[in-house]
Amino acid sequence: MMATTETLRSVLRTSRSQPILKLESADQRAPLALDLLSLGSRAALGASFLLSVSDRLGFYGNPGERGVSWGTFERFLDYAAKVNAFAPAWMVLFLGTAATVLEFLFGVTLVLGLALRWAAFGSAGLLFLFGSAMAISFGIKSPFDYSVFAAMCCALFLGLAGSNRWTVDSLL
């Protein structure tokens, strides 16, 4: 516990060694740090899922425009076929649609903090499947280039140790 407290204490200090958060003790800082890390992880993962879904539904513009990865669901399905090159062609529509629906559901539930543990573990599983498919189809470097496994670990953190503070779950 002492190493954790000292590590947290050093993280919560500015370059002039002044505390960023003026709390009475380290025992008060640890729960707040966990709450903030959980909130940030929920927001980052949830927003990533929702932004990706909105891109493939064309909300950011047409394919080829600045900041648009897919622009249409059809172009996303073309990408899904490449990522799942090992899967039969008839399965691509199912996989692309399932991924889109799950990303939307996990994005909303993570942002709201609704059924947080389920959403976190579901997100981790989905990201593991994405990363594995990318590694099989494009090589092991590909999922690391897109931080898929890092996002998966973030989701696992939320499921295993994440805080329920500032969630819809805490209101129910």
C-alpha positions as CSV (number, residue, x, y, z in Angstrom):
1,M,0.0,0.0,0.0
2,M,2.9,2.4,0.8
3,A,4.3,2.2,-2.8
4,T,0.9,2.9,-4.2
5,T,0.3,5.8,-1.9
6,E,3.7,7.3,-2.8
7,T,3.2,6.8,-6.5
8,L,-0.2,8.4,-6.3
9,R,1.2,11.3,-4.2
10,S,4.0,11.9,-6.8
11,V,1.4,11.9,-9.7
12,L,-0.8,14.4,-7.9
13,R,2.0,17.0,-7.6
14,T,3.0,19.7,-10.0
15,S,6.5,20.4,-11.1
16,R,7.0,22.7,-8.1
17,S,6.0,19.8,-5.7
18,Q,2.8,21.5,-4.8
19,P,-0.2,19.2,-4.5
20,I,-2.7,19.4,-7.4
21,L,-5.5,18.2,-5.1
22,K,-5.4,19.6,-1.6
23,L,-7.0,16.7,0.4
24,E,-6.3,15.9,4.0
25,S,-4.7,12.5,3.4
26,A,-3.5,10.0,0.8
27,D,-6.4,7.8,1.7
28,Q,-8.8,10.5,0.3
29,R,-6.8,10.9,-2.9
30,A,-6.8,7.2,-4.0
31,P,-10.7,7.0,-4.3
32,L,-10.8,10.3,-6.1
33,A,-8.1,9.2,-8.5
34,L,-10.0,6.0,-9.2
35,D,-13.2,7.9,-9.8
36,L,-11.5,10.3,-12.2
37,L,-9.7,7.5,-14.1
38,S,-12.9,5.5,-14.4
39,L,-14.8,8.6,-15.7
40,G,-12.1,9.3,-18.2
41,S,-11.9,5.7,-19.3
42,R,-15.6,5.5,-19.7
43,A,-15.7,8.7,-21.7
44,A,-12.8,7.8,-24.0
45,L,-14.0,4.3,-24.8
46,G,-17.7,5.3,-25.1
47,A,-16.9,8.3,-27.3
48,S,-14.5,6.2,-29.5
49,F,-17.3,3.6,-30.1
50,L,-19.9,6.3,-30.8
51,L,-17.7,8.3,-33.1
52,S,-16.7,5.2,-35.1
53,V,-20.4,4.2,-35.5
54,S,-21.4,7.8,-36.6
55,D,-18.6,7.8,-39.2
56,R,-19.7,4.5,-40.8
57,L,-23.3,5.9,-40.9
58,G,-22.1,9.0,-42.8
59,F,-22.6,11.7,-40.2
60,Y,-19.2,13.3,-40.9
61,G,-19.5,13.5,-44.7
62,N,-18.7,11.6,-47.8
63,P,-15.9,9.0,-48.2
64,G,-12.6,10.7,-49.0
65,E,-13.4,14.0,-47.2
66,R,-11.1,15.1,-44.4
67,G,-11.7,13.3,-41.1
68,V,-13.9,10.6,-42.7
69,S,-12.7,7.0,-42.4
70,W,-15.6,5.2,-44.1
71,G,-18.5,7.7,-44.8
72,T,-20.9,4.9,-45.7
73,F,-21.9,1.6,-44.2
74,E,-21.0,-0.2,-47.4
75,R,-17.4,1.1,-47.2
76,F,-17.3,-0.1,-43.6
77,L,-18.4,-3.5,-44.8
78,D,-15.6,-3.6,-47.3
79,Y,-13.2,-2.9,-44.5
80,A,-14.9,-5.6,-42.3
81,A,-14.4,-8.1,-45.1
82,K,-10.7,-7.3,-45.1
83,V,-10.4,-7.5,-41.4
84,N,-12.3,-10.8,-41.4
85,A,-10.6,-12.2,-44.5
86,F,-10.6,-15.7,-42.9
87,A,-14.4,-15.7,-42.6
88,P,-16.8,-16.8,-45.3
89,A,-18.1,-13.9,-47.5
90,W,-21.7,-14.5,-46.5
91,M,-20.8,-13.7,-42.8
92,V,-19.4,-10.2,-43.5
93,L,-22.8,-8.4,-43.4
94,F,-23.6,-10.1,-40.1
95,L,-20.2,-9.3,-38.5
96,G,-20.3,-5.7,-39.7
97,T,-23.9,-5.2,-38.5
98,A,-23.2,-6.9,-35.1
99,A,-20.1,-4.9,-34.6
100,T,-22.0,-1.6,-35.3
101,V,-24.9,-2.5,-33.0
102,L,-22.6,-3.6,-30.2
103,E,-20.3,-0.5,-30.5
104,F,-23.4,1.7,-30.4
105,L,-24.8,-0.1,-27.3
106,F,-21.5,-0.2,-25.5
107,G,-20.8,3.4,-26.4
108,V,-24.1,4.7,-24.9
109,T,-23.9,2.5,-21.8
110,L,-20.2,3.4,-21.1
111,V,-20.9,7.2,-21.5
112,L,-23.9,7.0,-19.2
113,G,-22.4,4.5,-16.8
114,L,-25.4,2.2,-17.2
115,A,-24.8,-1.5,-16.5
116,L,-21.2,-0.5,-16.3
117,R,-19.6,-3.8,-15.6
118,W,-21.5,-5.6,-18.3
119,A,-20.6,-2.8,-20.8
120,A,-17.0,-2.8,-19.8
121,F,-16.5,-6.6,-20.1
122,G,-18.5,-6.7,-23.3
123,S,-16.4,-3.9,-24.7
124,A,-13.2,-5.8,-23.7
125,G,-14.5,-8.9,-25.5
126,L,-15.4,-7.0,-28.6
127,L,-12.1,-5.3,-28.7
128,F,-10.3,-8.6,-28.2
129,L,-12.2,-10.0,-31.2
130,F,-11.4,-6.9,-33.3
131,G,-7.7,-7.1,-32.4
132,S,-7.5,-10.8,-33.0
133,A,-9.2,-10.5,-36.4
134,M,-6.8,-7.7,-37.3
135,A,-3.8,-9.7,-36.2
136,I,-4.9,-12.8,-38.2
137,S,-5.7,-10.8,-41.4
138,F,-3.1,-8.0,-41.3
139,G,-0.4,-9.3,-38.9
140,I,0.2,-8.8,-35.2
141,K,1.5,-5.2,-35.6
142,S,-1.9,-3.9,-36.9
143,P,-4.0,-4.0,-33.7
144,F,-1.1,-2.3,-31.9
145,D,-0.9,0.5,-34.5
146,Y,-4.6,1.3,-33.6
147,S,-4.2,0.7,-29.9
148,V,-6.9,-2.0,-29.9
149,F,-5.4,-4.0,-27.1
150,A,-4.7,-0.9,-25.1
151,A,-8.4,0.0,-25.3
152,M,-9.2,-3.6,-24.4
153,C,-7.1,-3.2,-21.2
154,C,-8.9,0.1,-20.4
155,A,-12.2,-1.7,-20.7
156,L,-10.9,-4.6,-18.5
157,F,-9.8,-2.0,-15.9
158,L,-13.4,-0.6,-15.9
159,G,-14.9,-4.0,-15.5
160,L,-12.5,-5.2,-12.7
161,A,-11.7,-2.1,-10.7
162,G,-13.7,0.8,-12.1
163,S,-15.6,3.2,-9.9
164,N,-19.4,3.6,-10.1
165,R,-19.3,7.2,-9.1
166,W,-20.9,9.6,-11.6
167,T,-22.9,6.8,-13.3
168,V,-26.5,6.1,-13.9
169,D,-25.9,2.9,-12.0
170,S,-25.2,4.9,-8.9
171,L,-28.5,6.6,-9.1
172,L,-30.5,3.4,-9.4
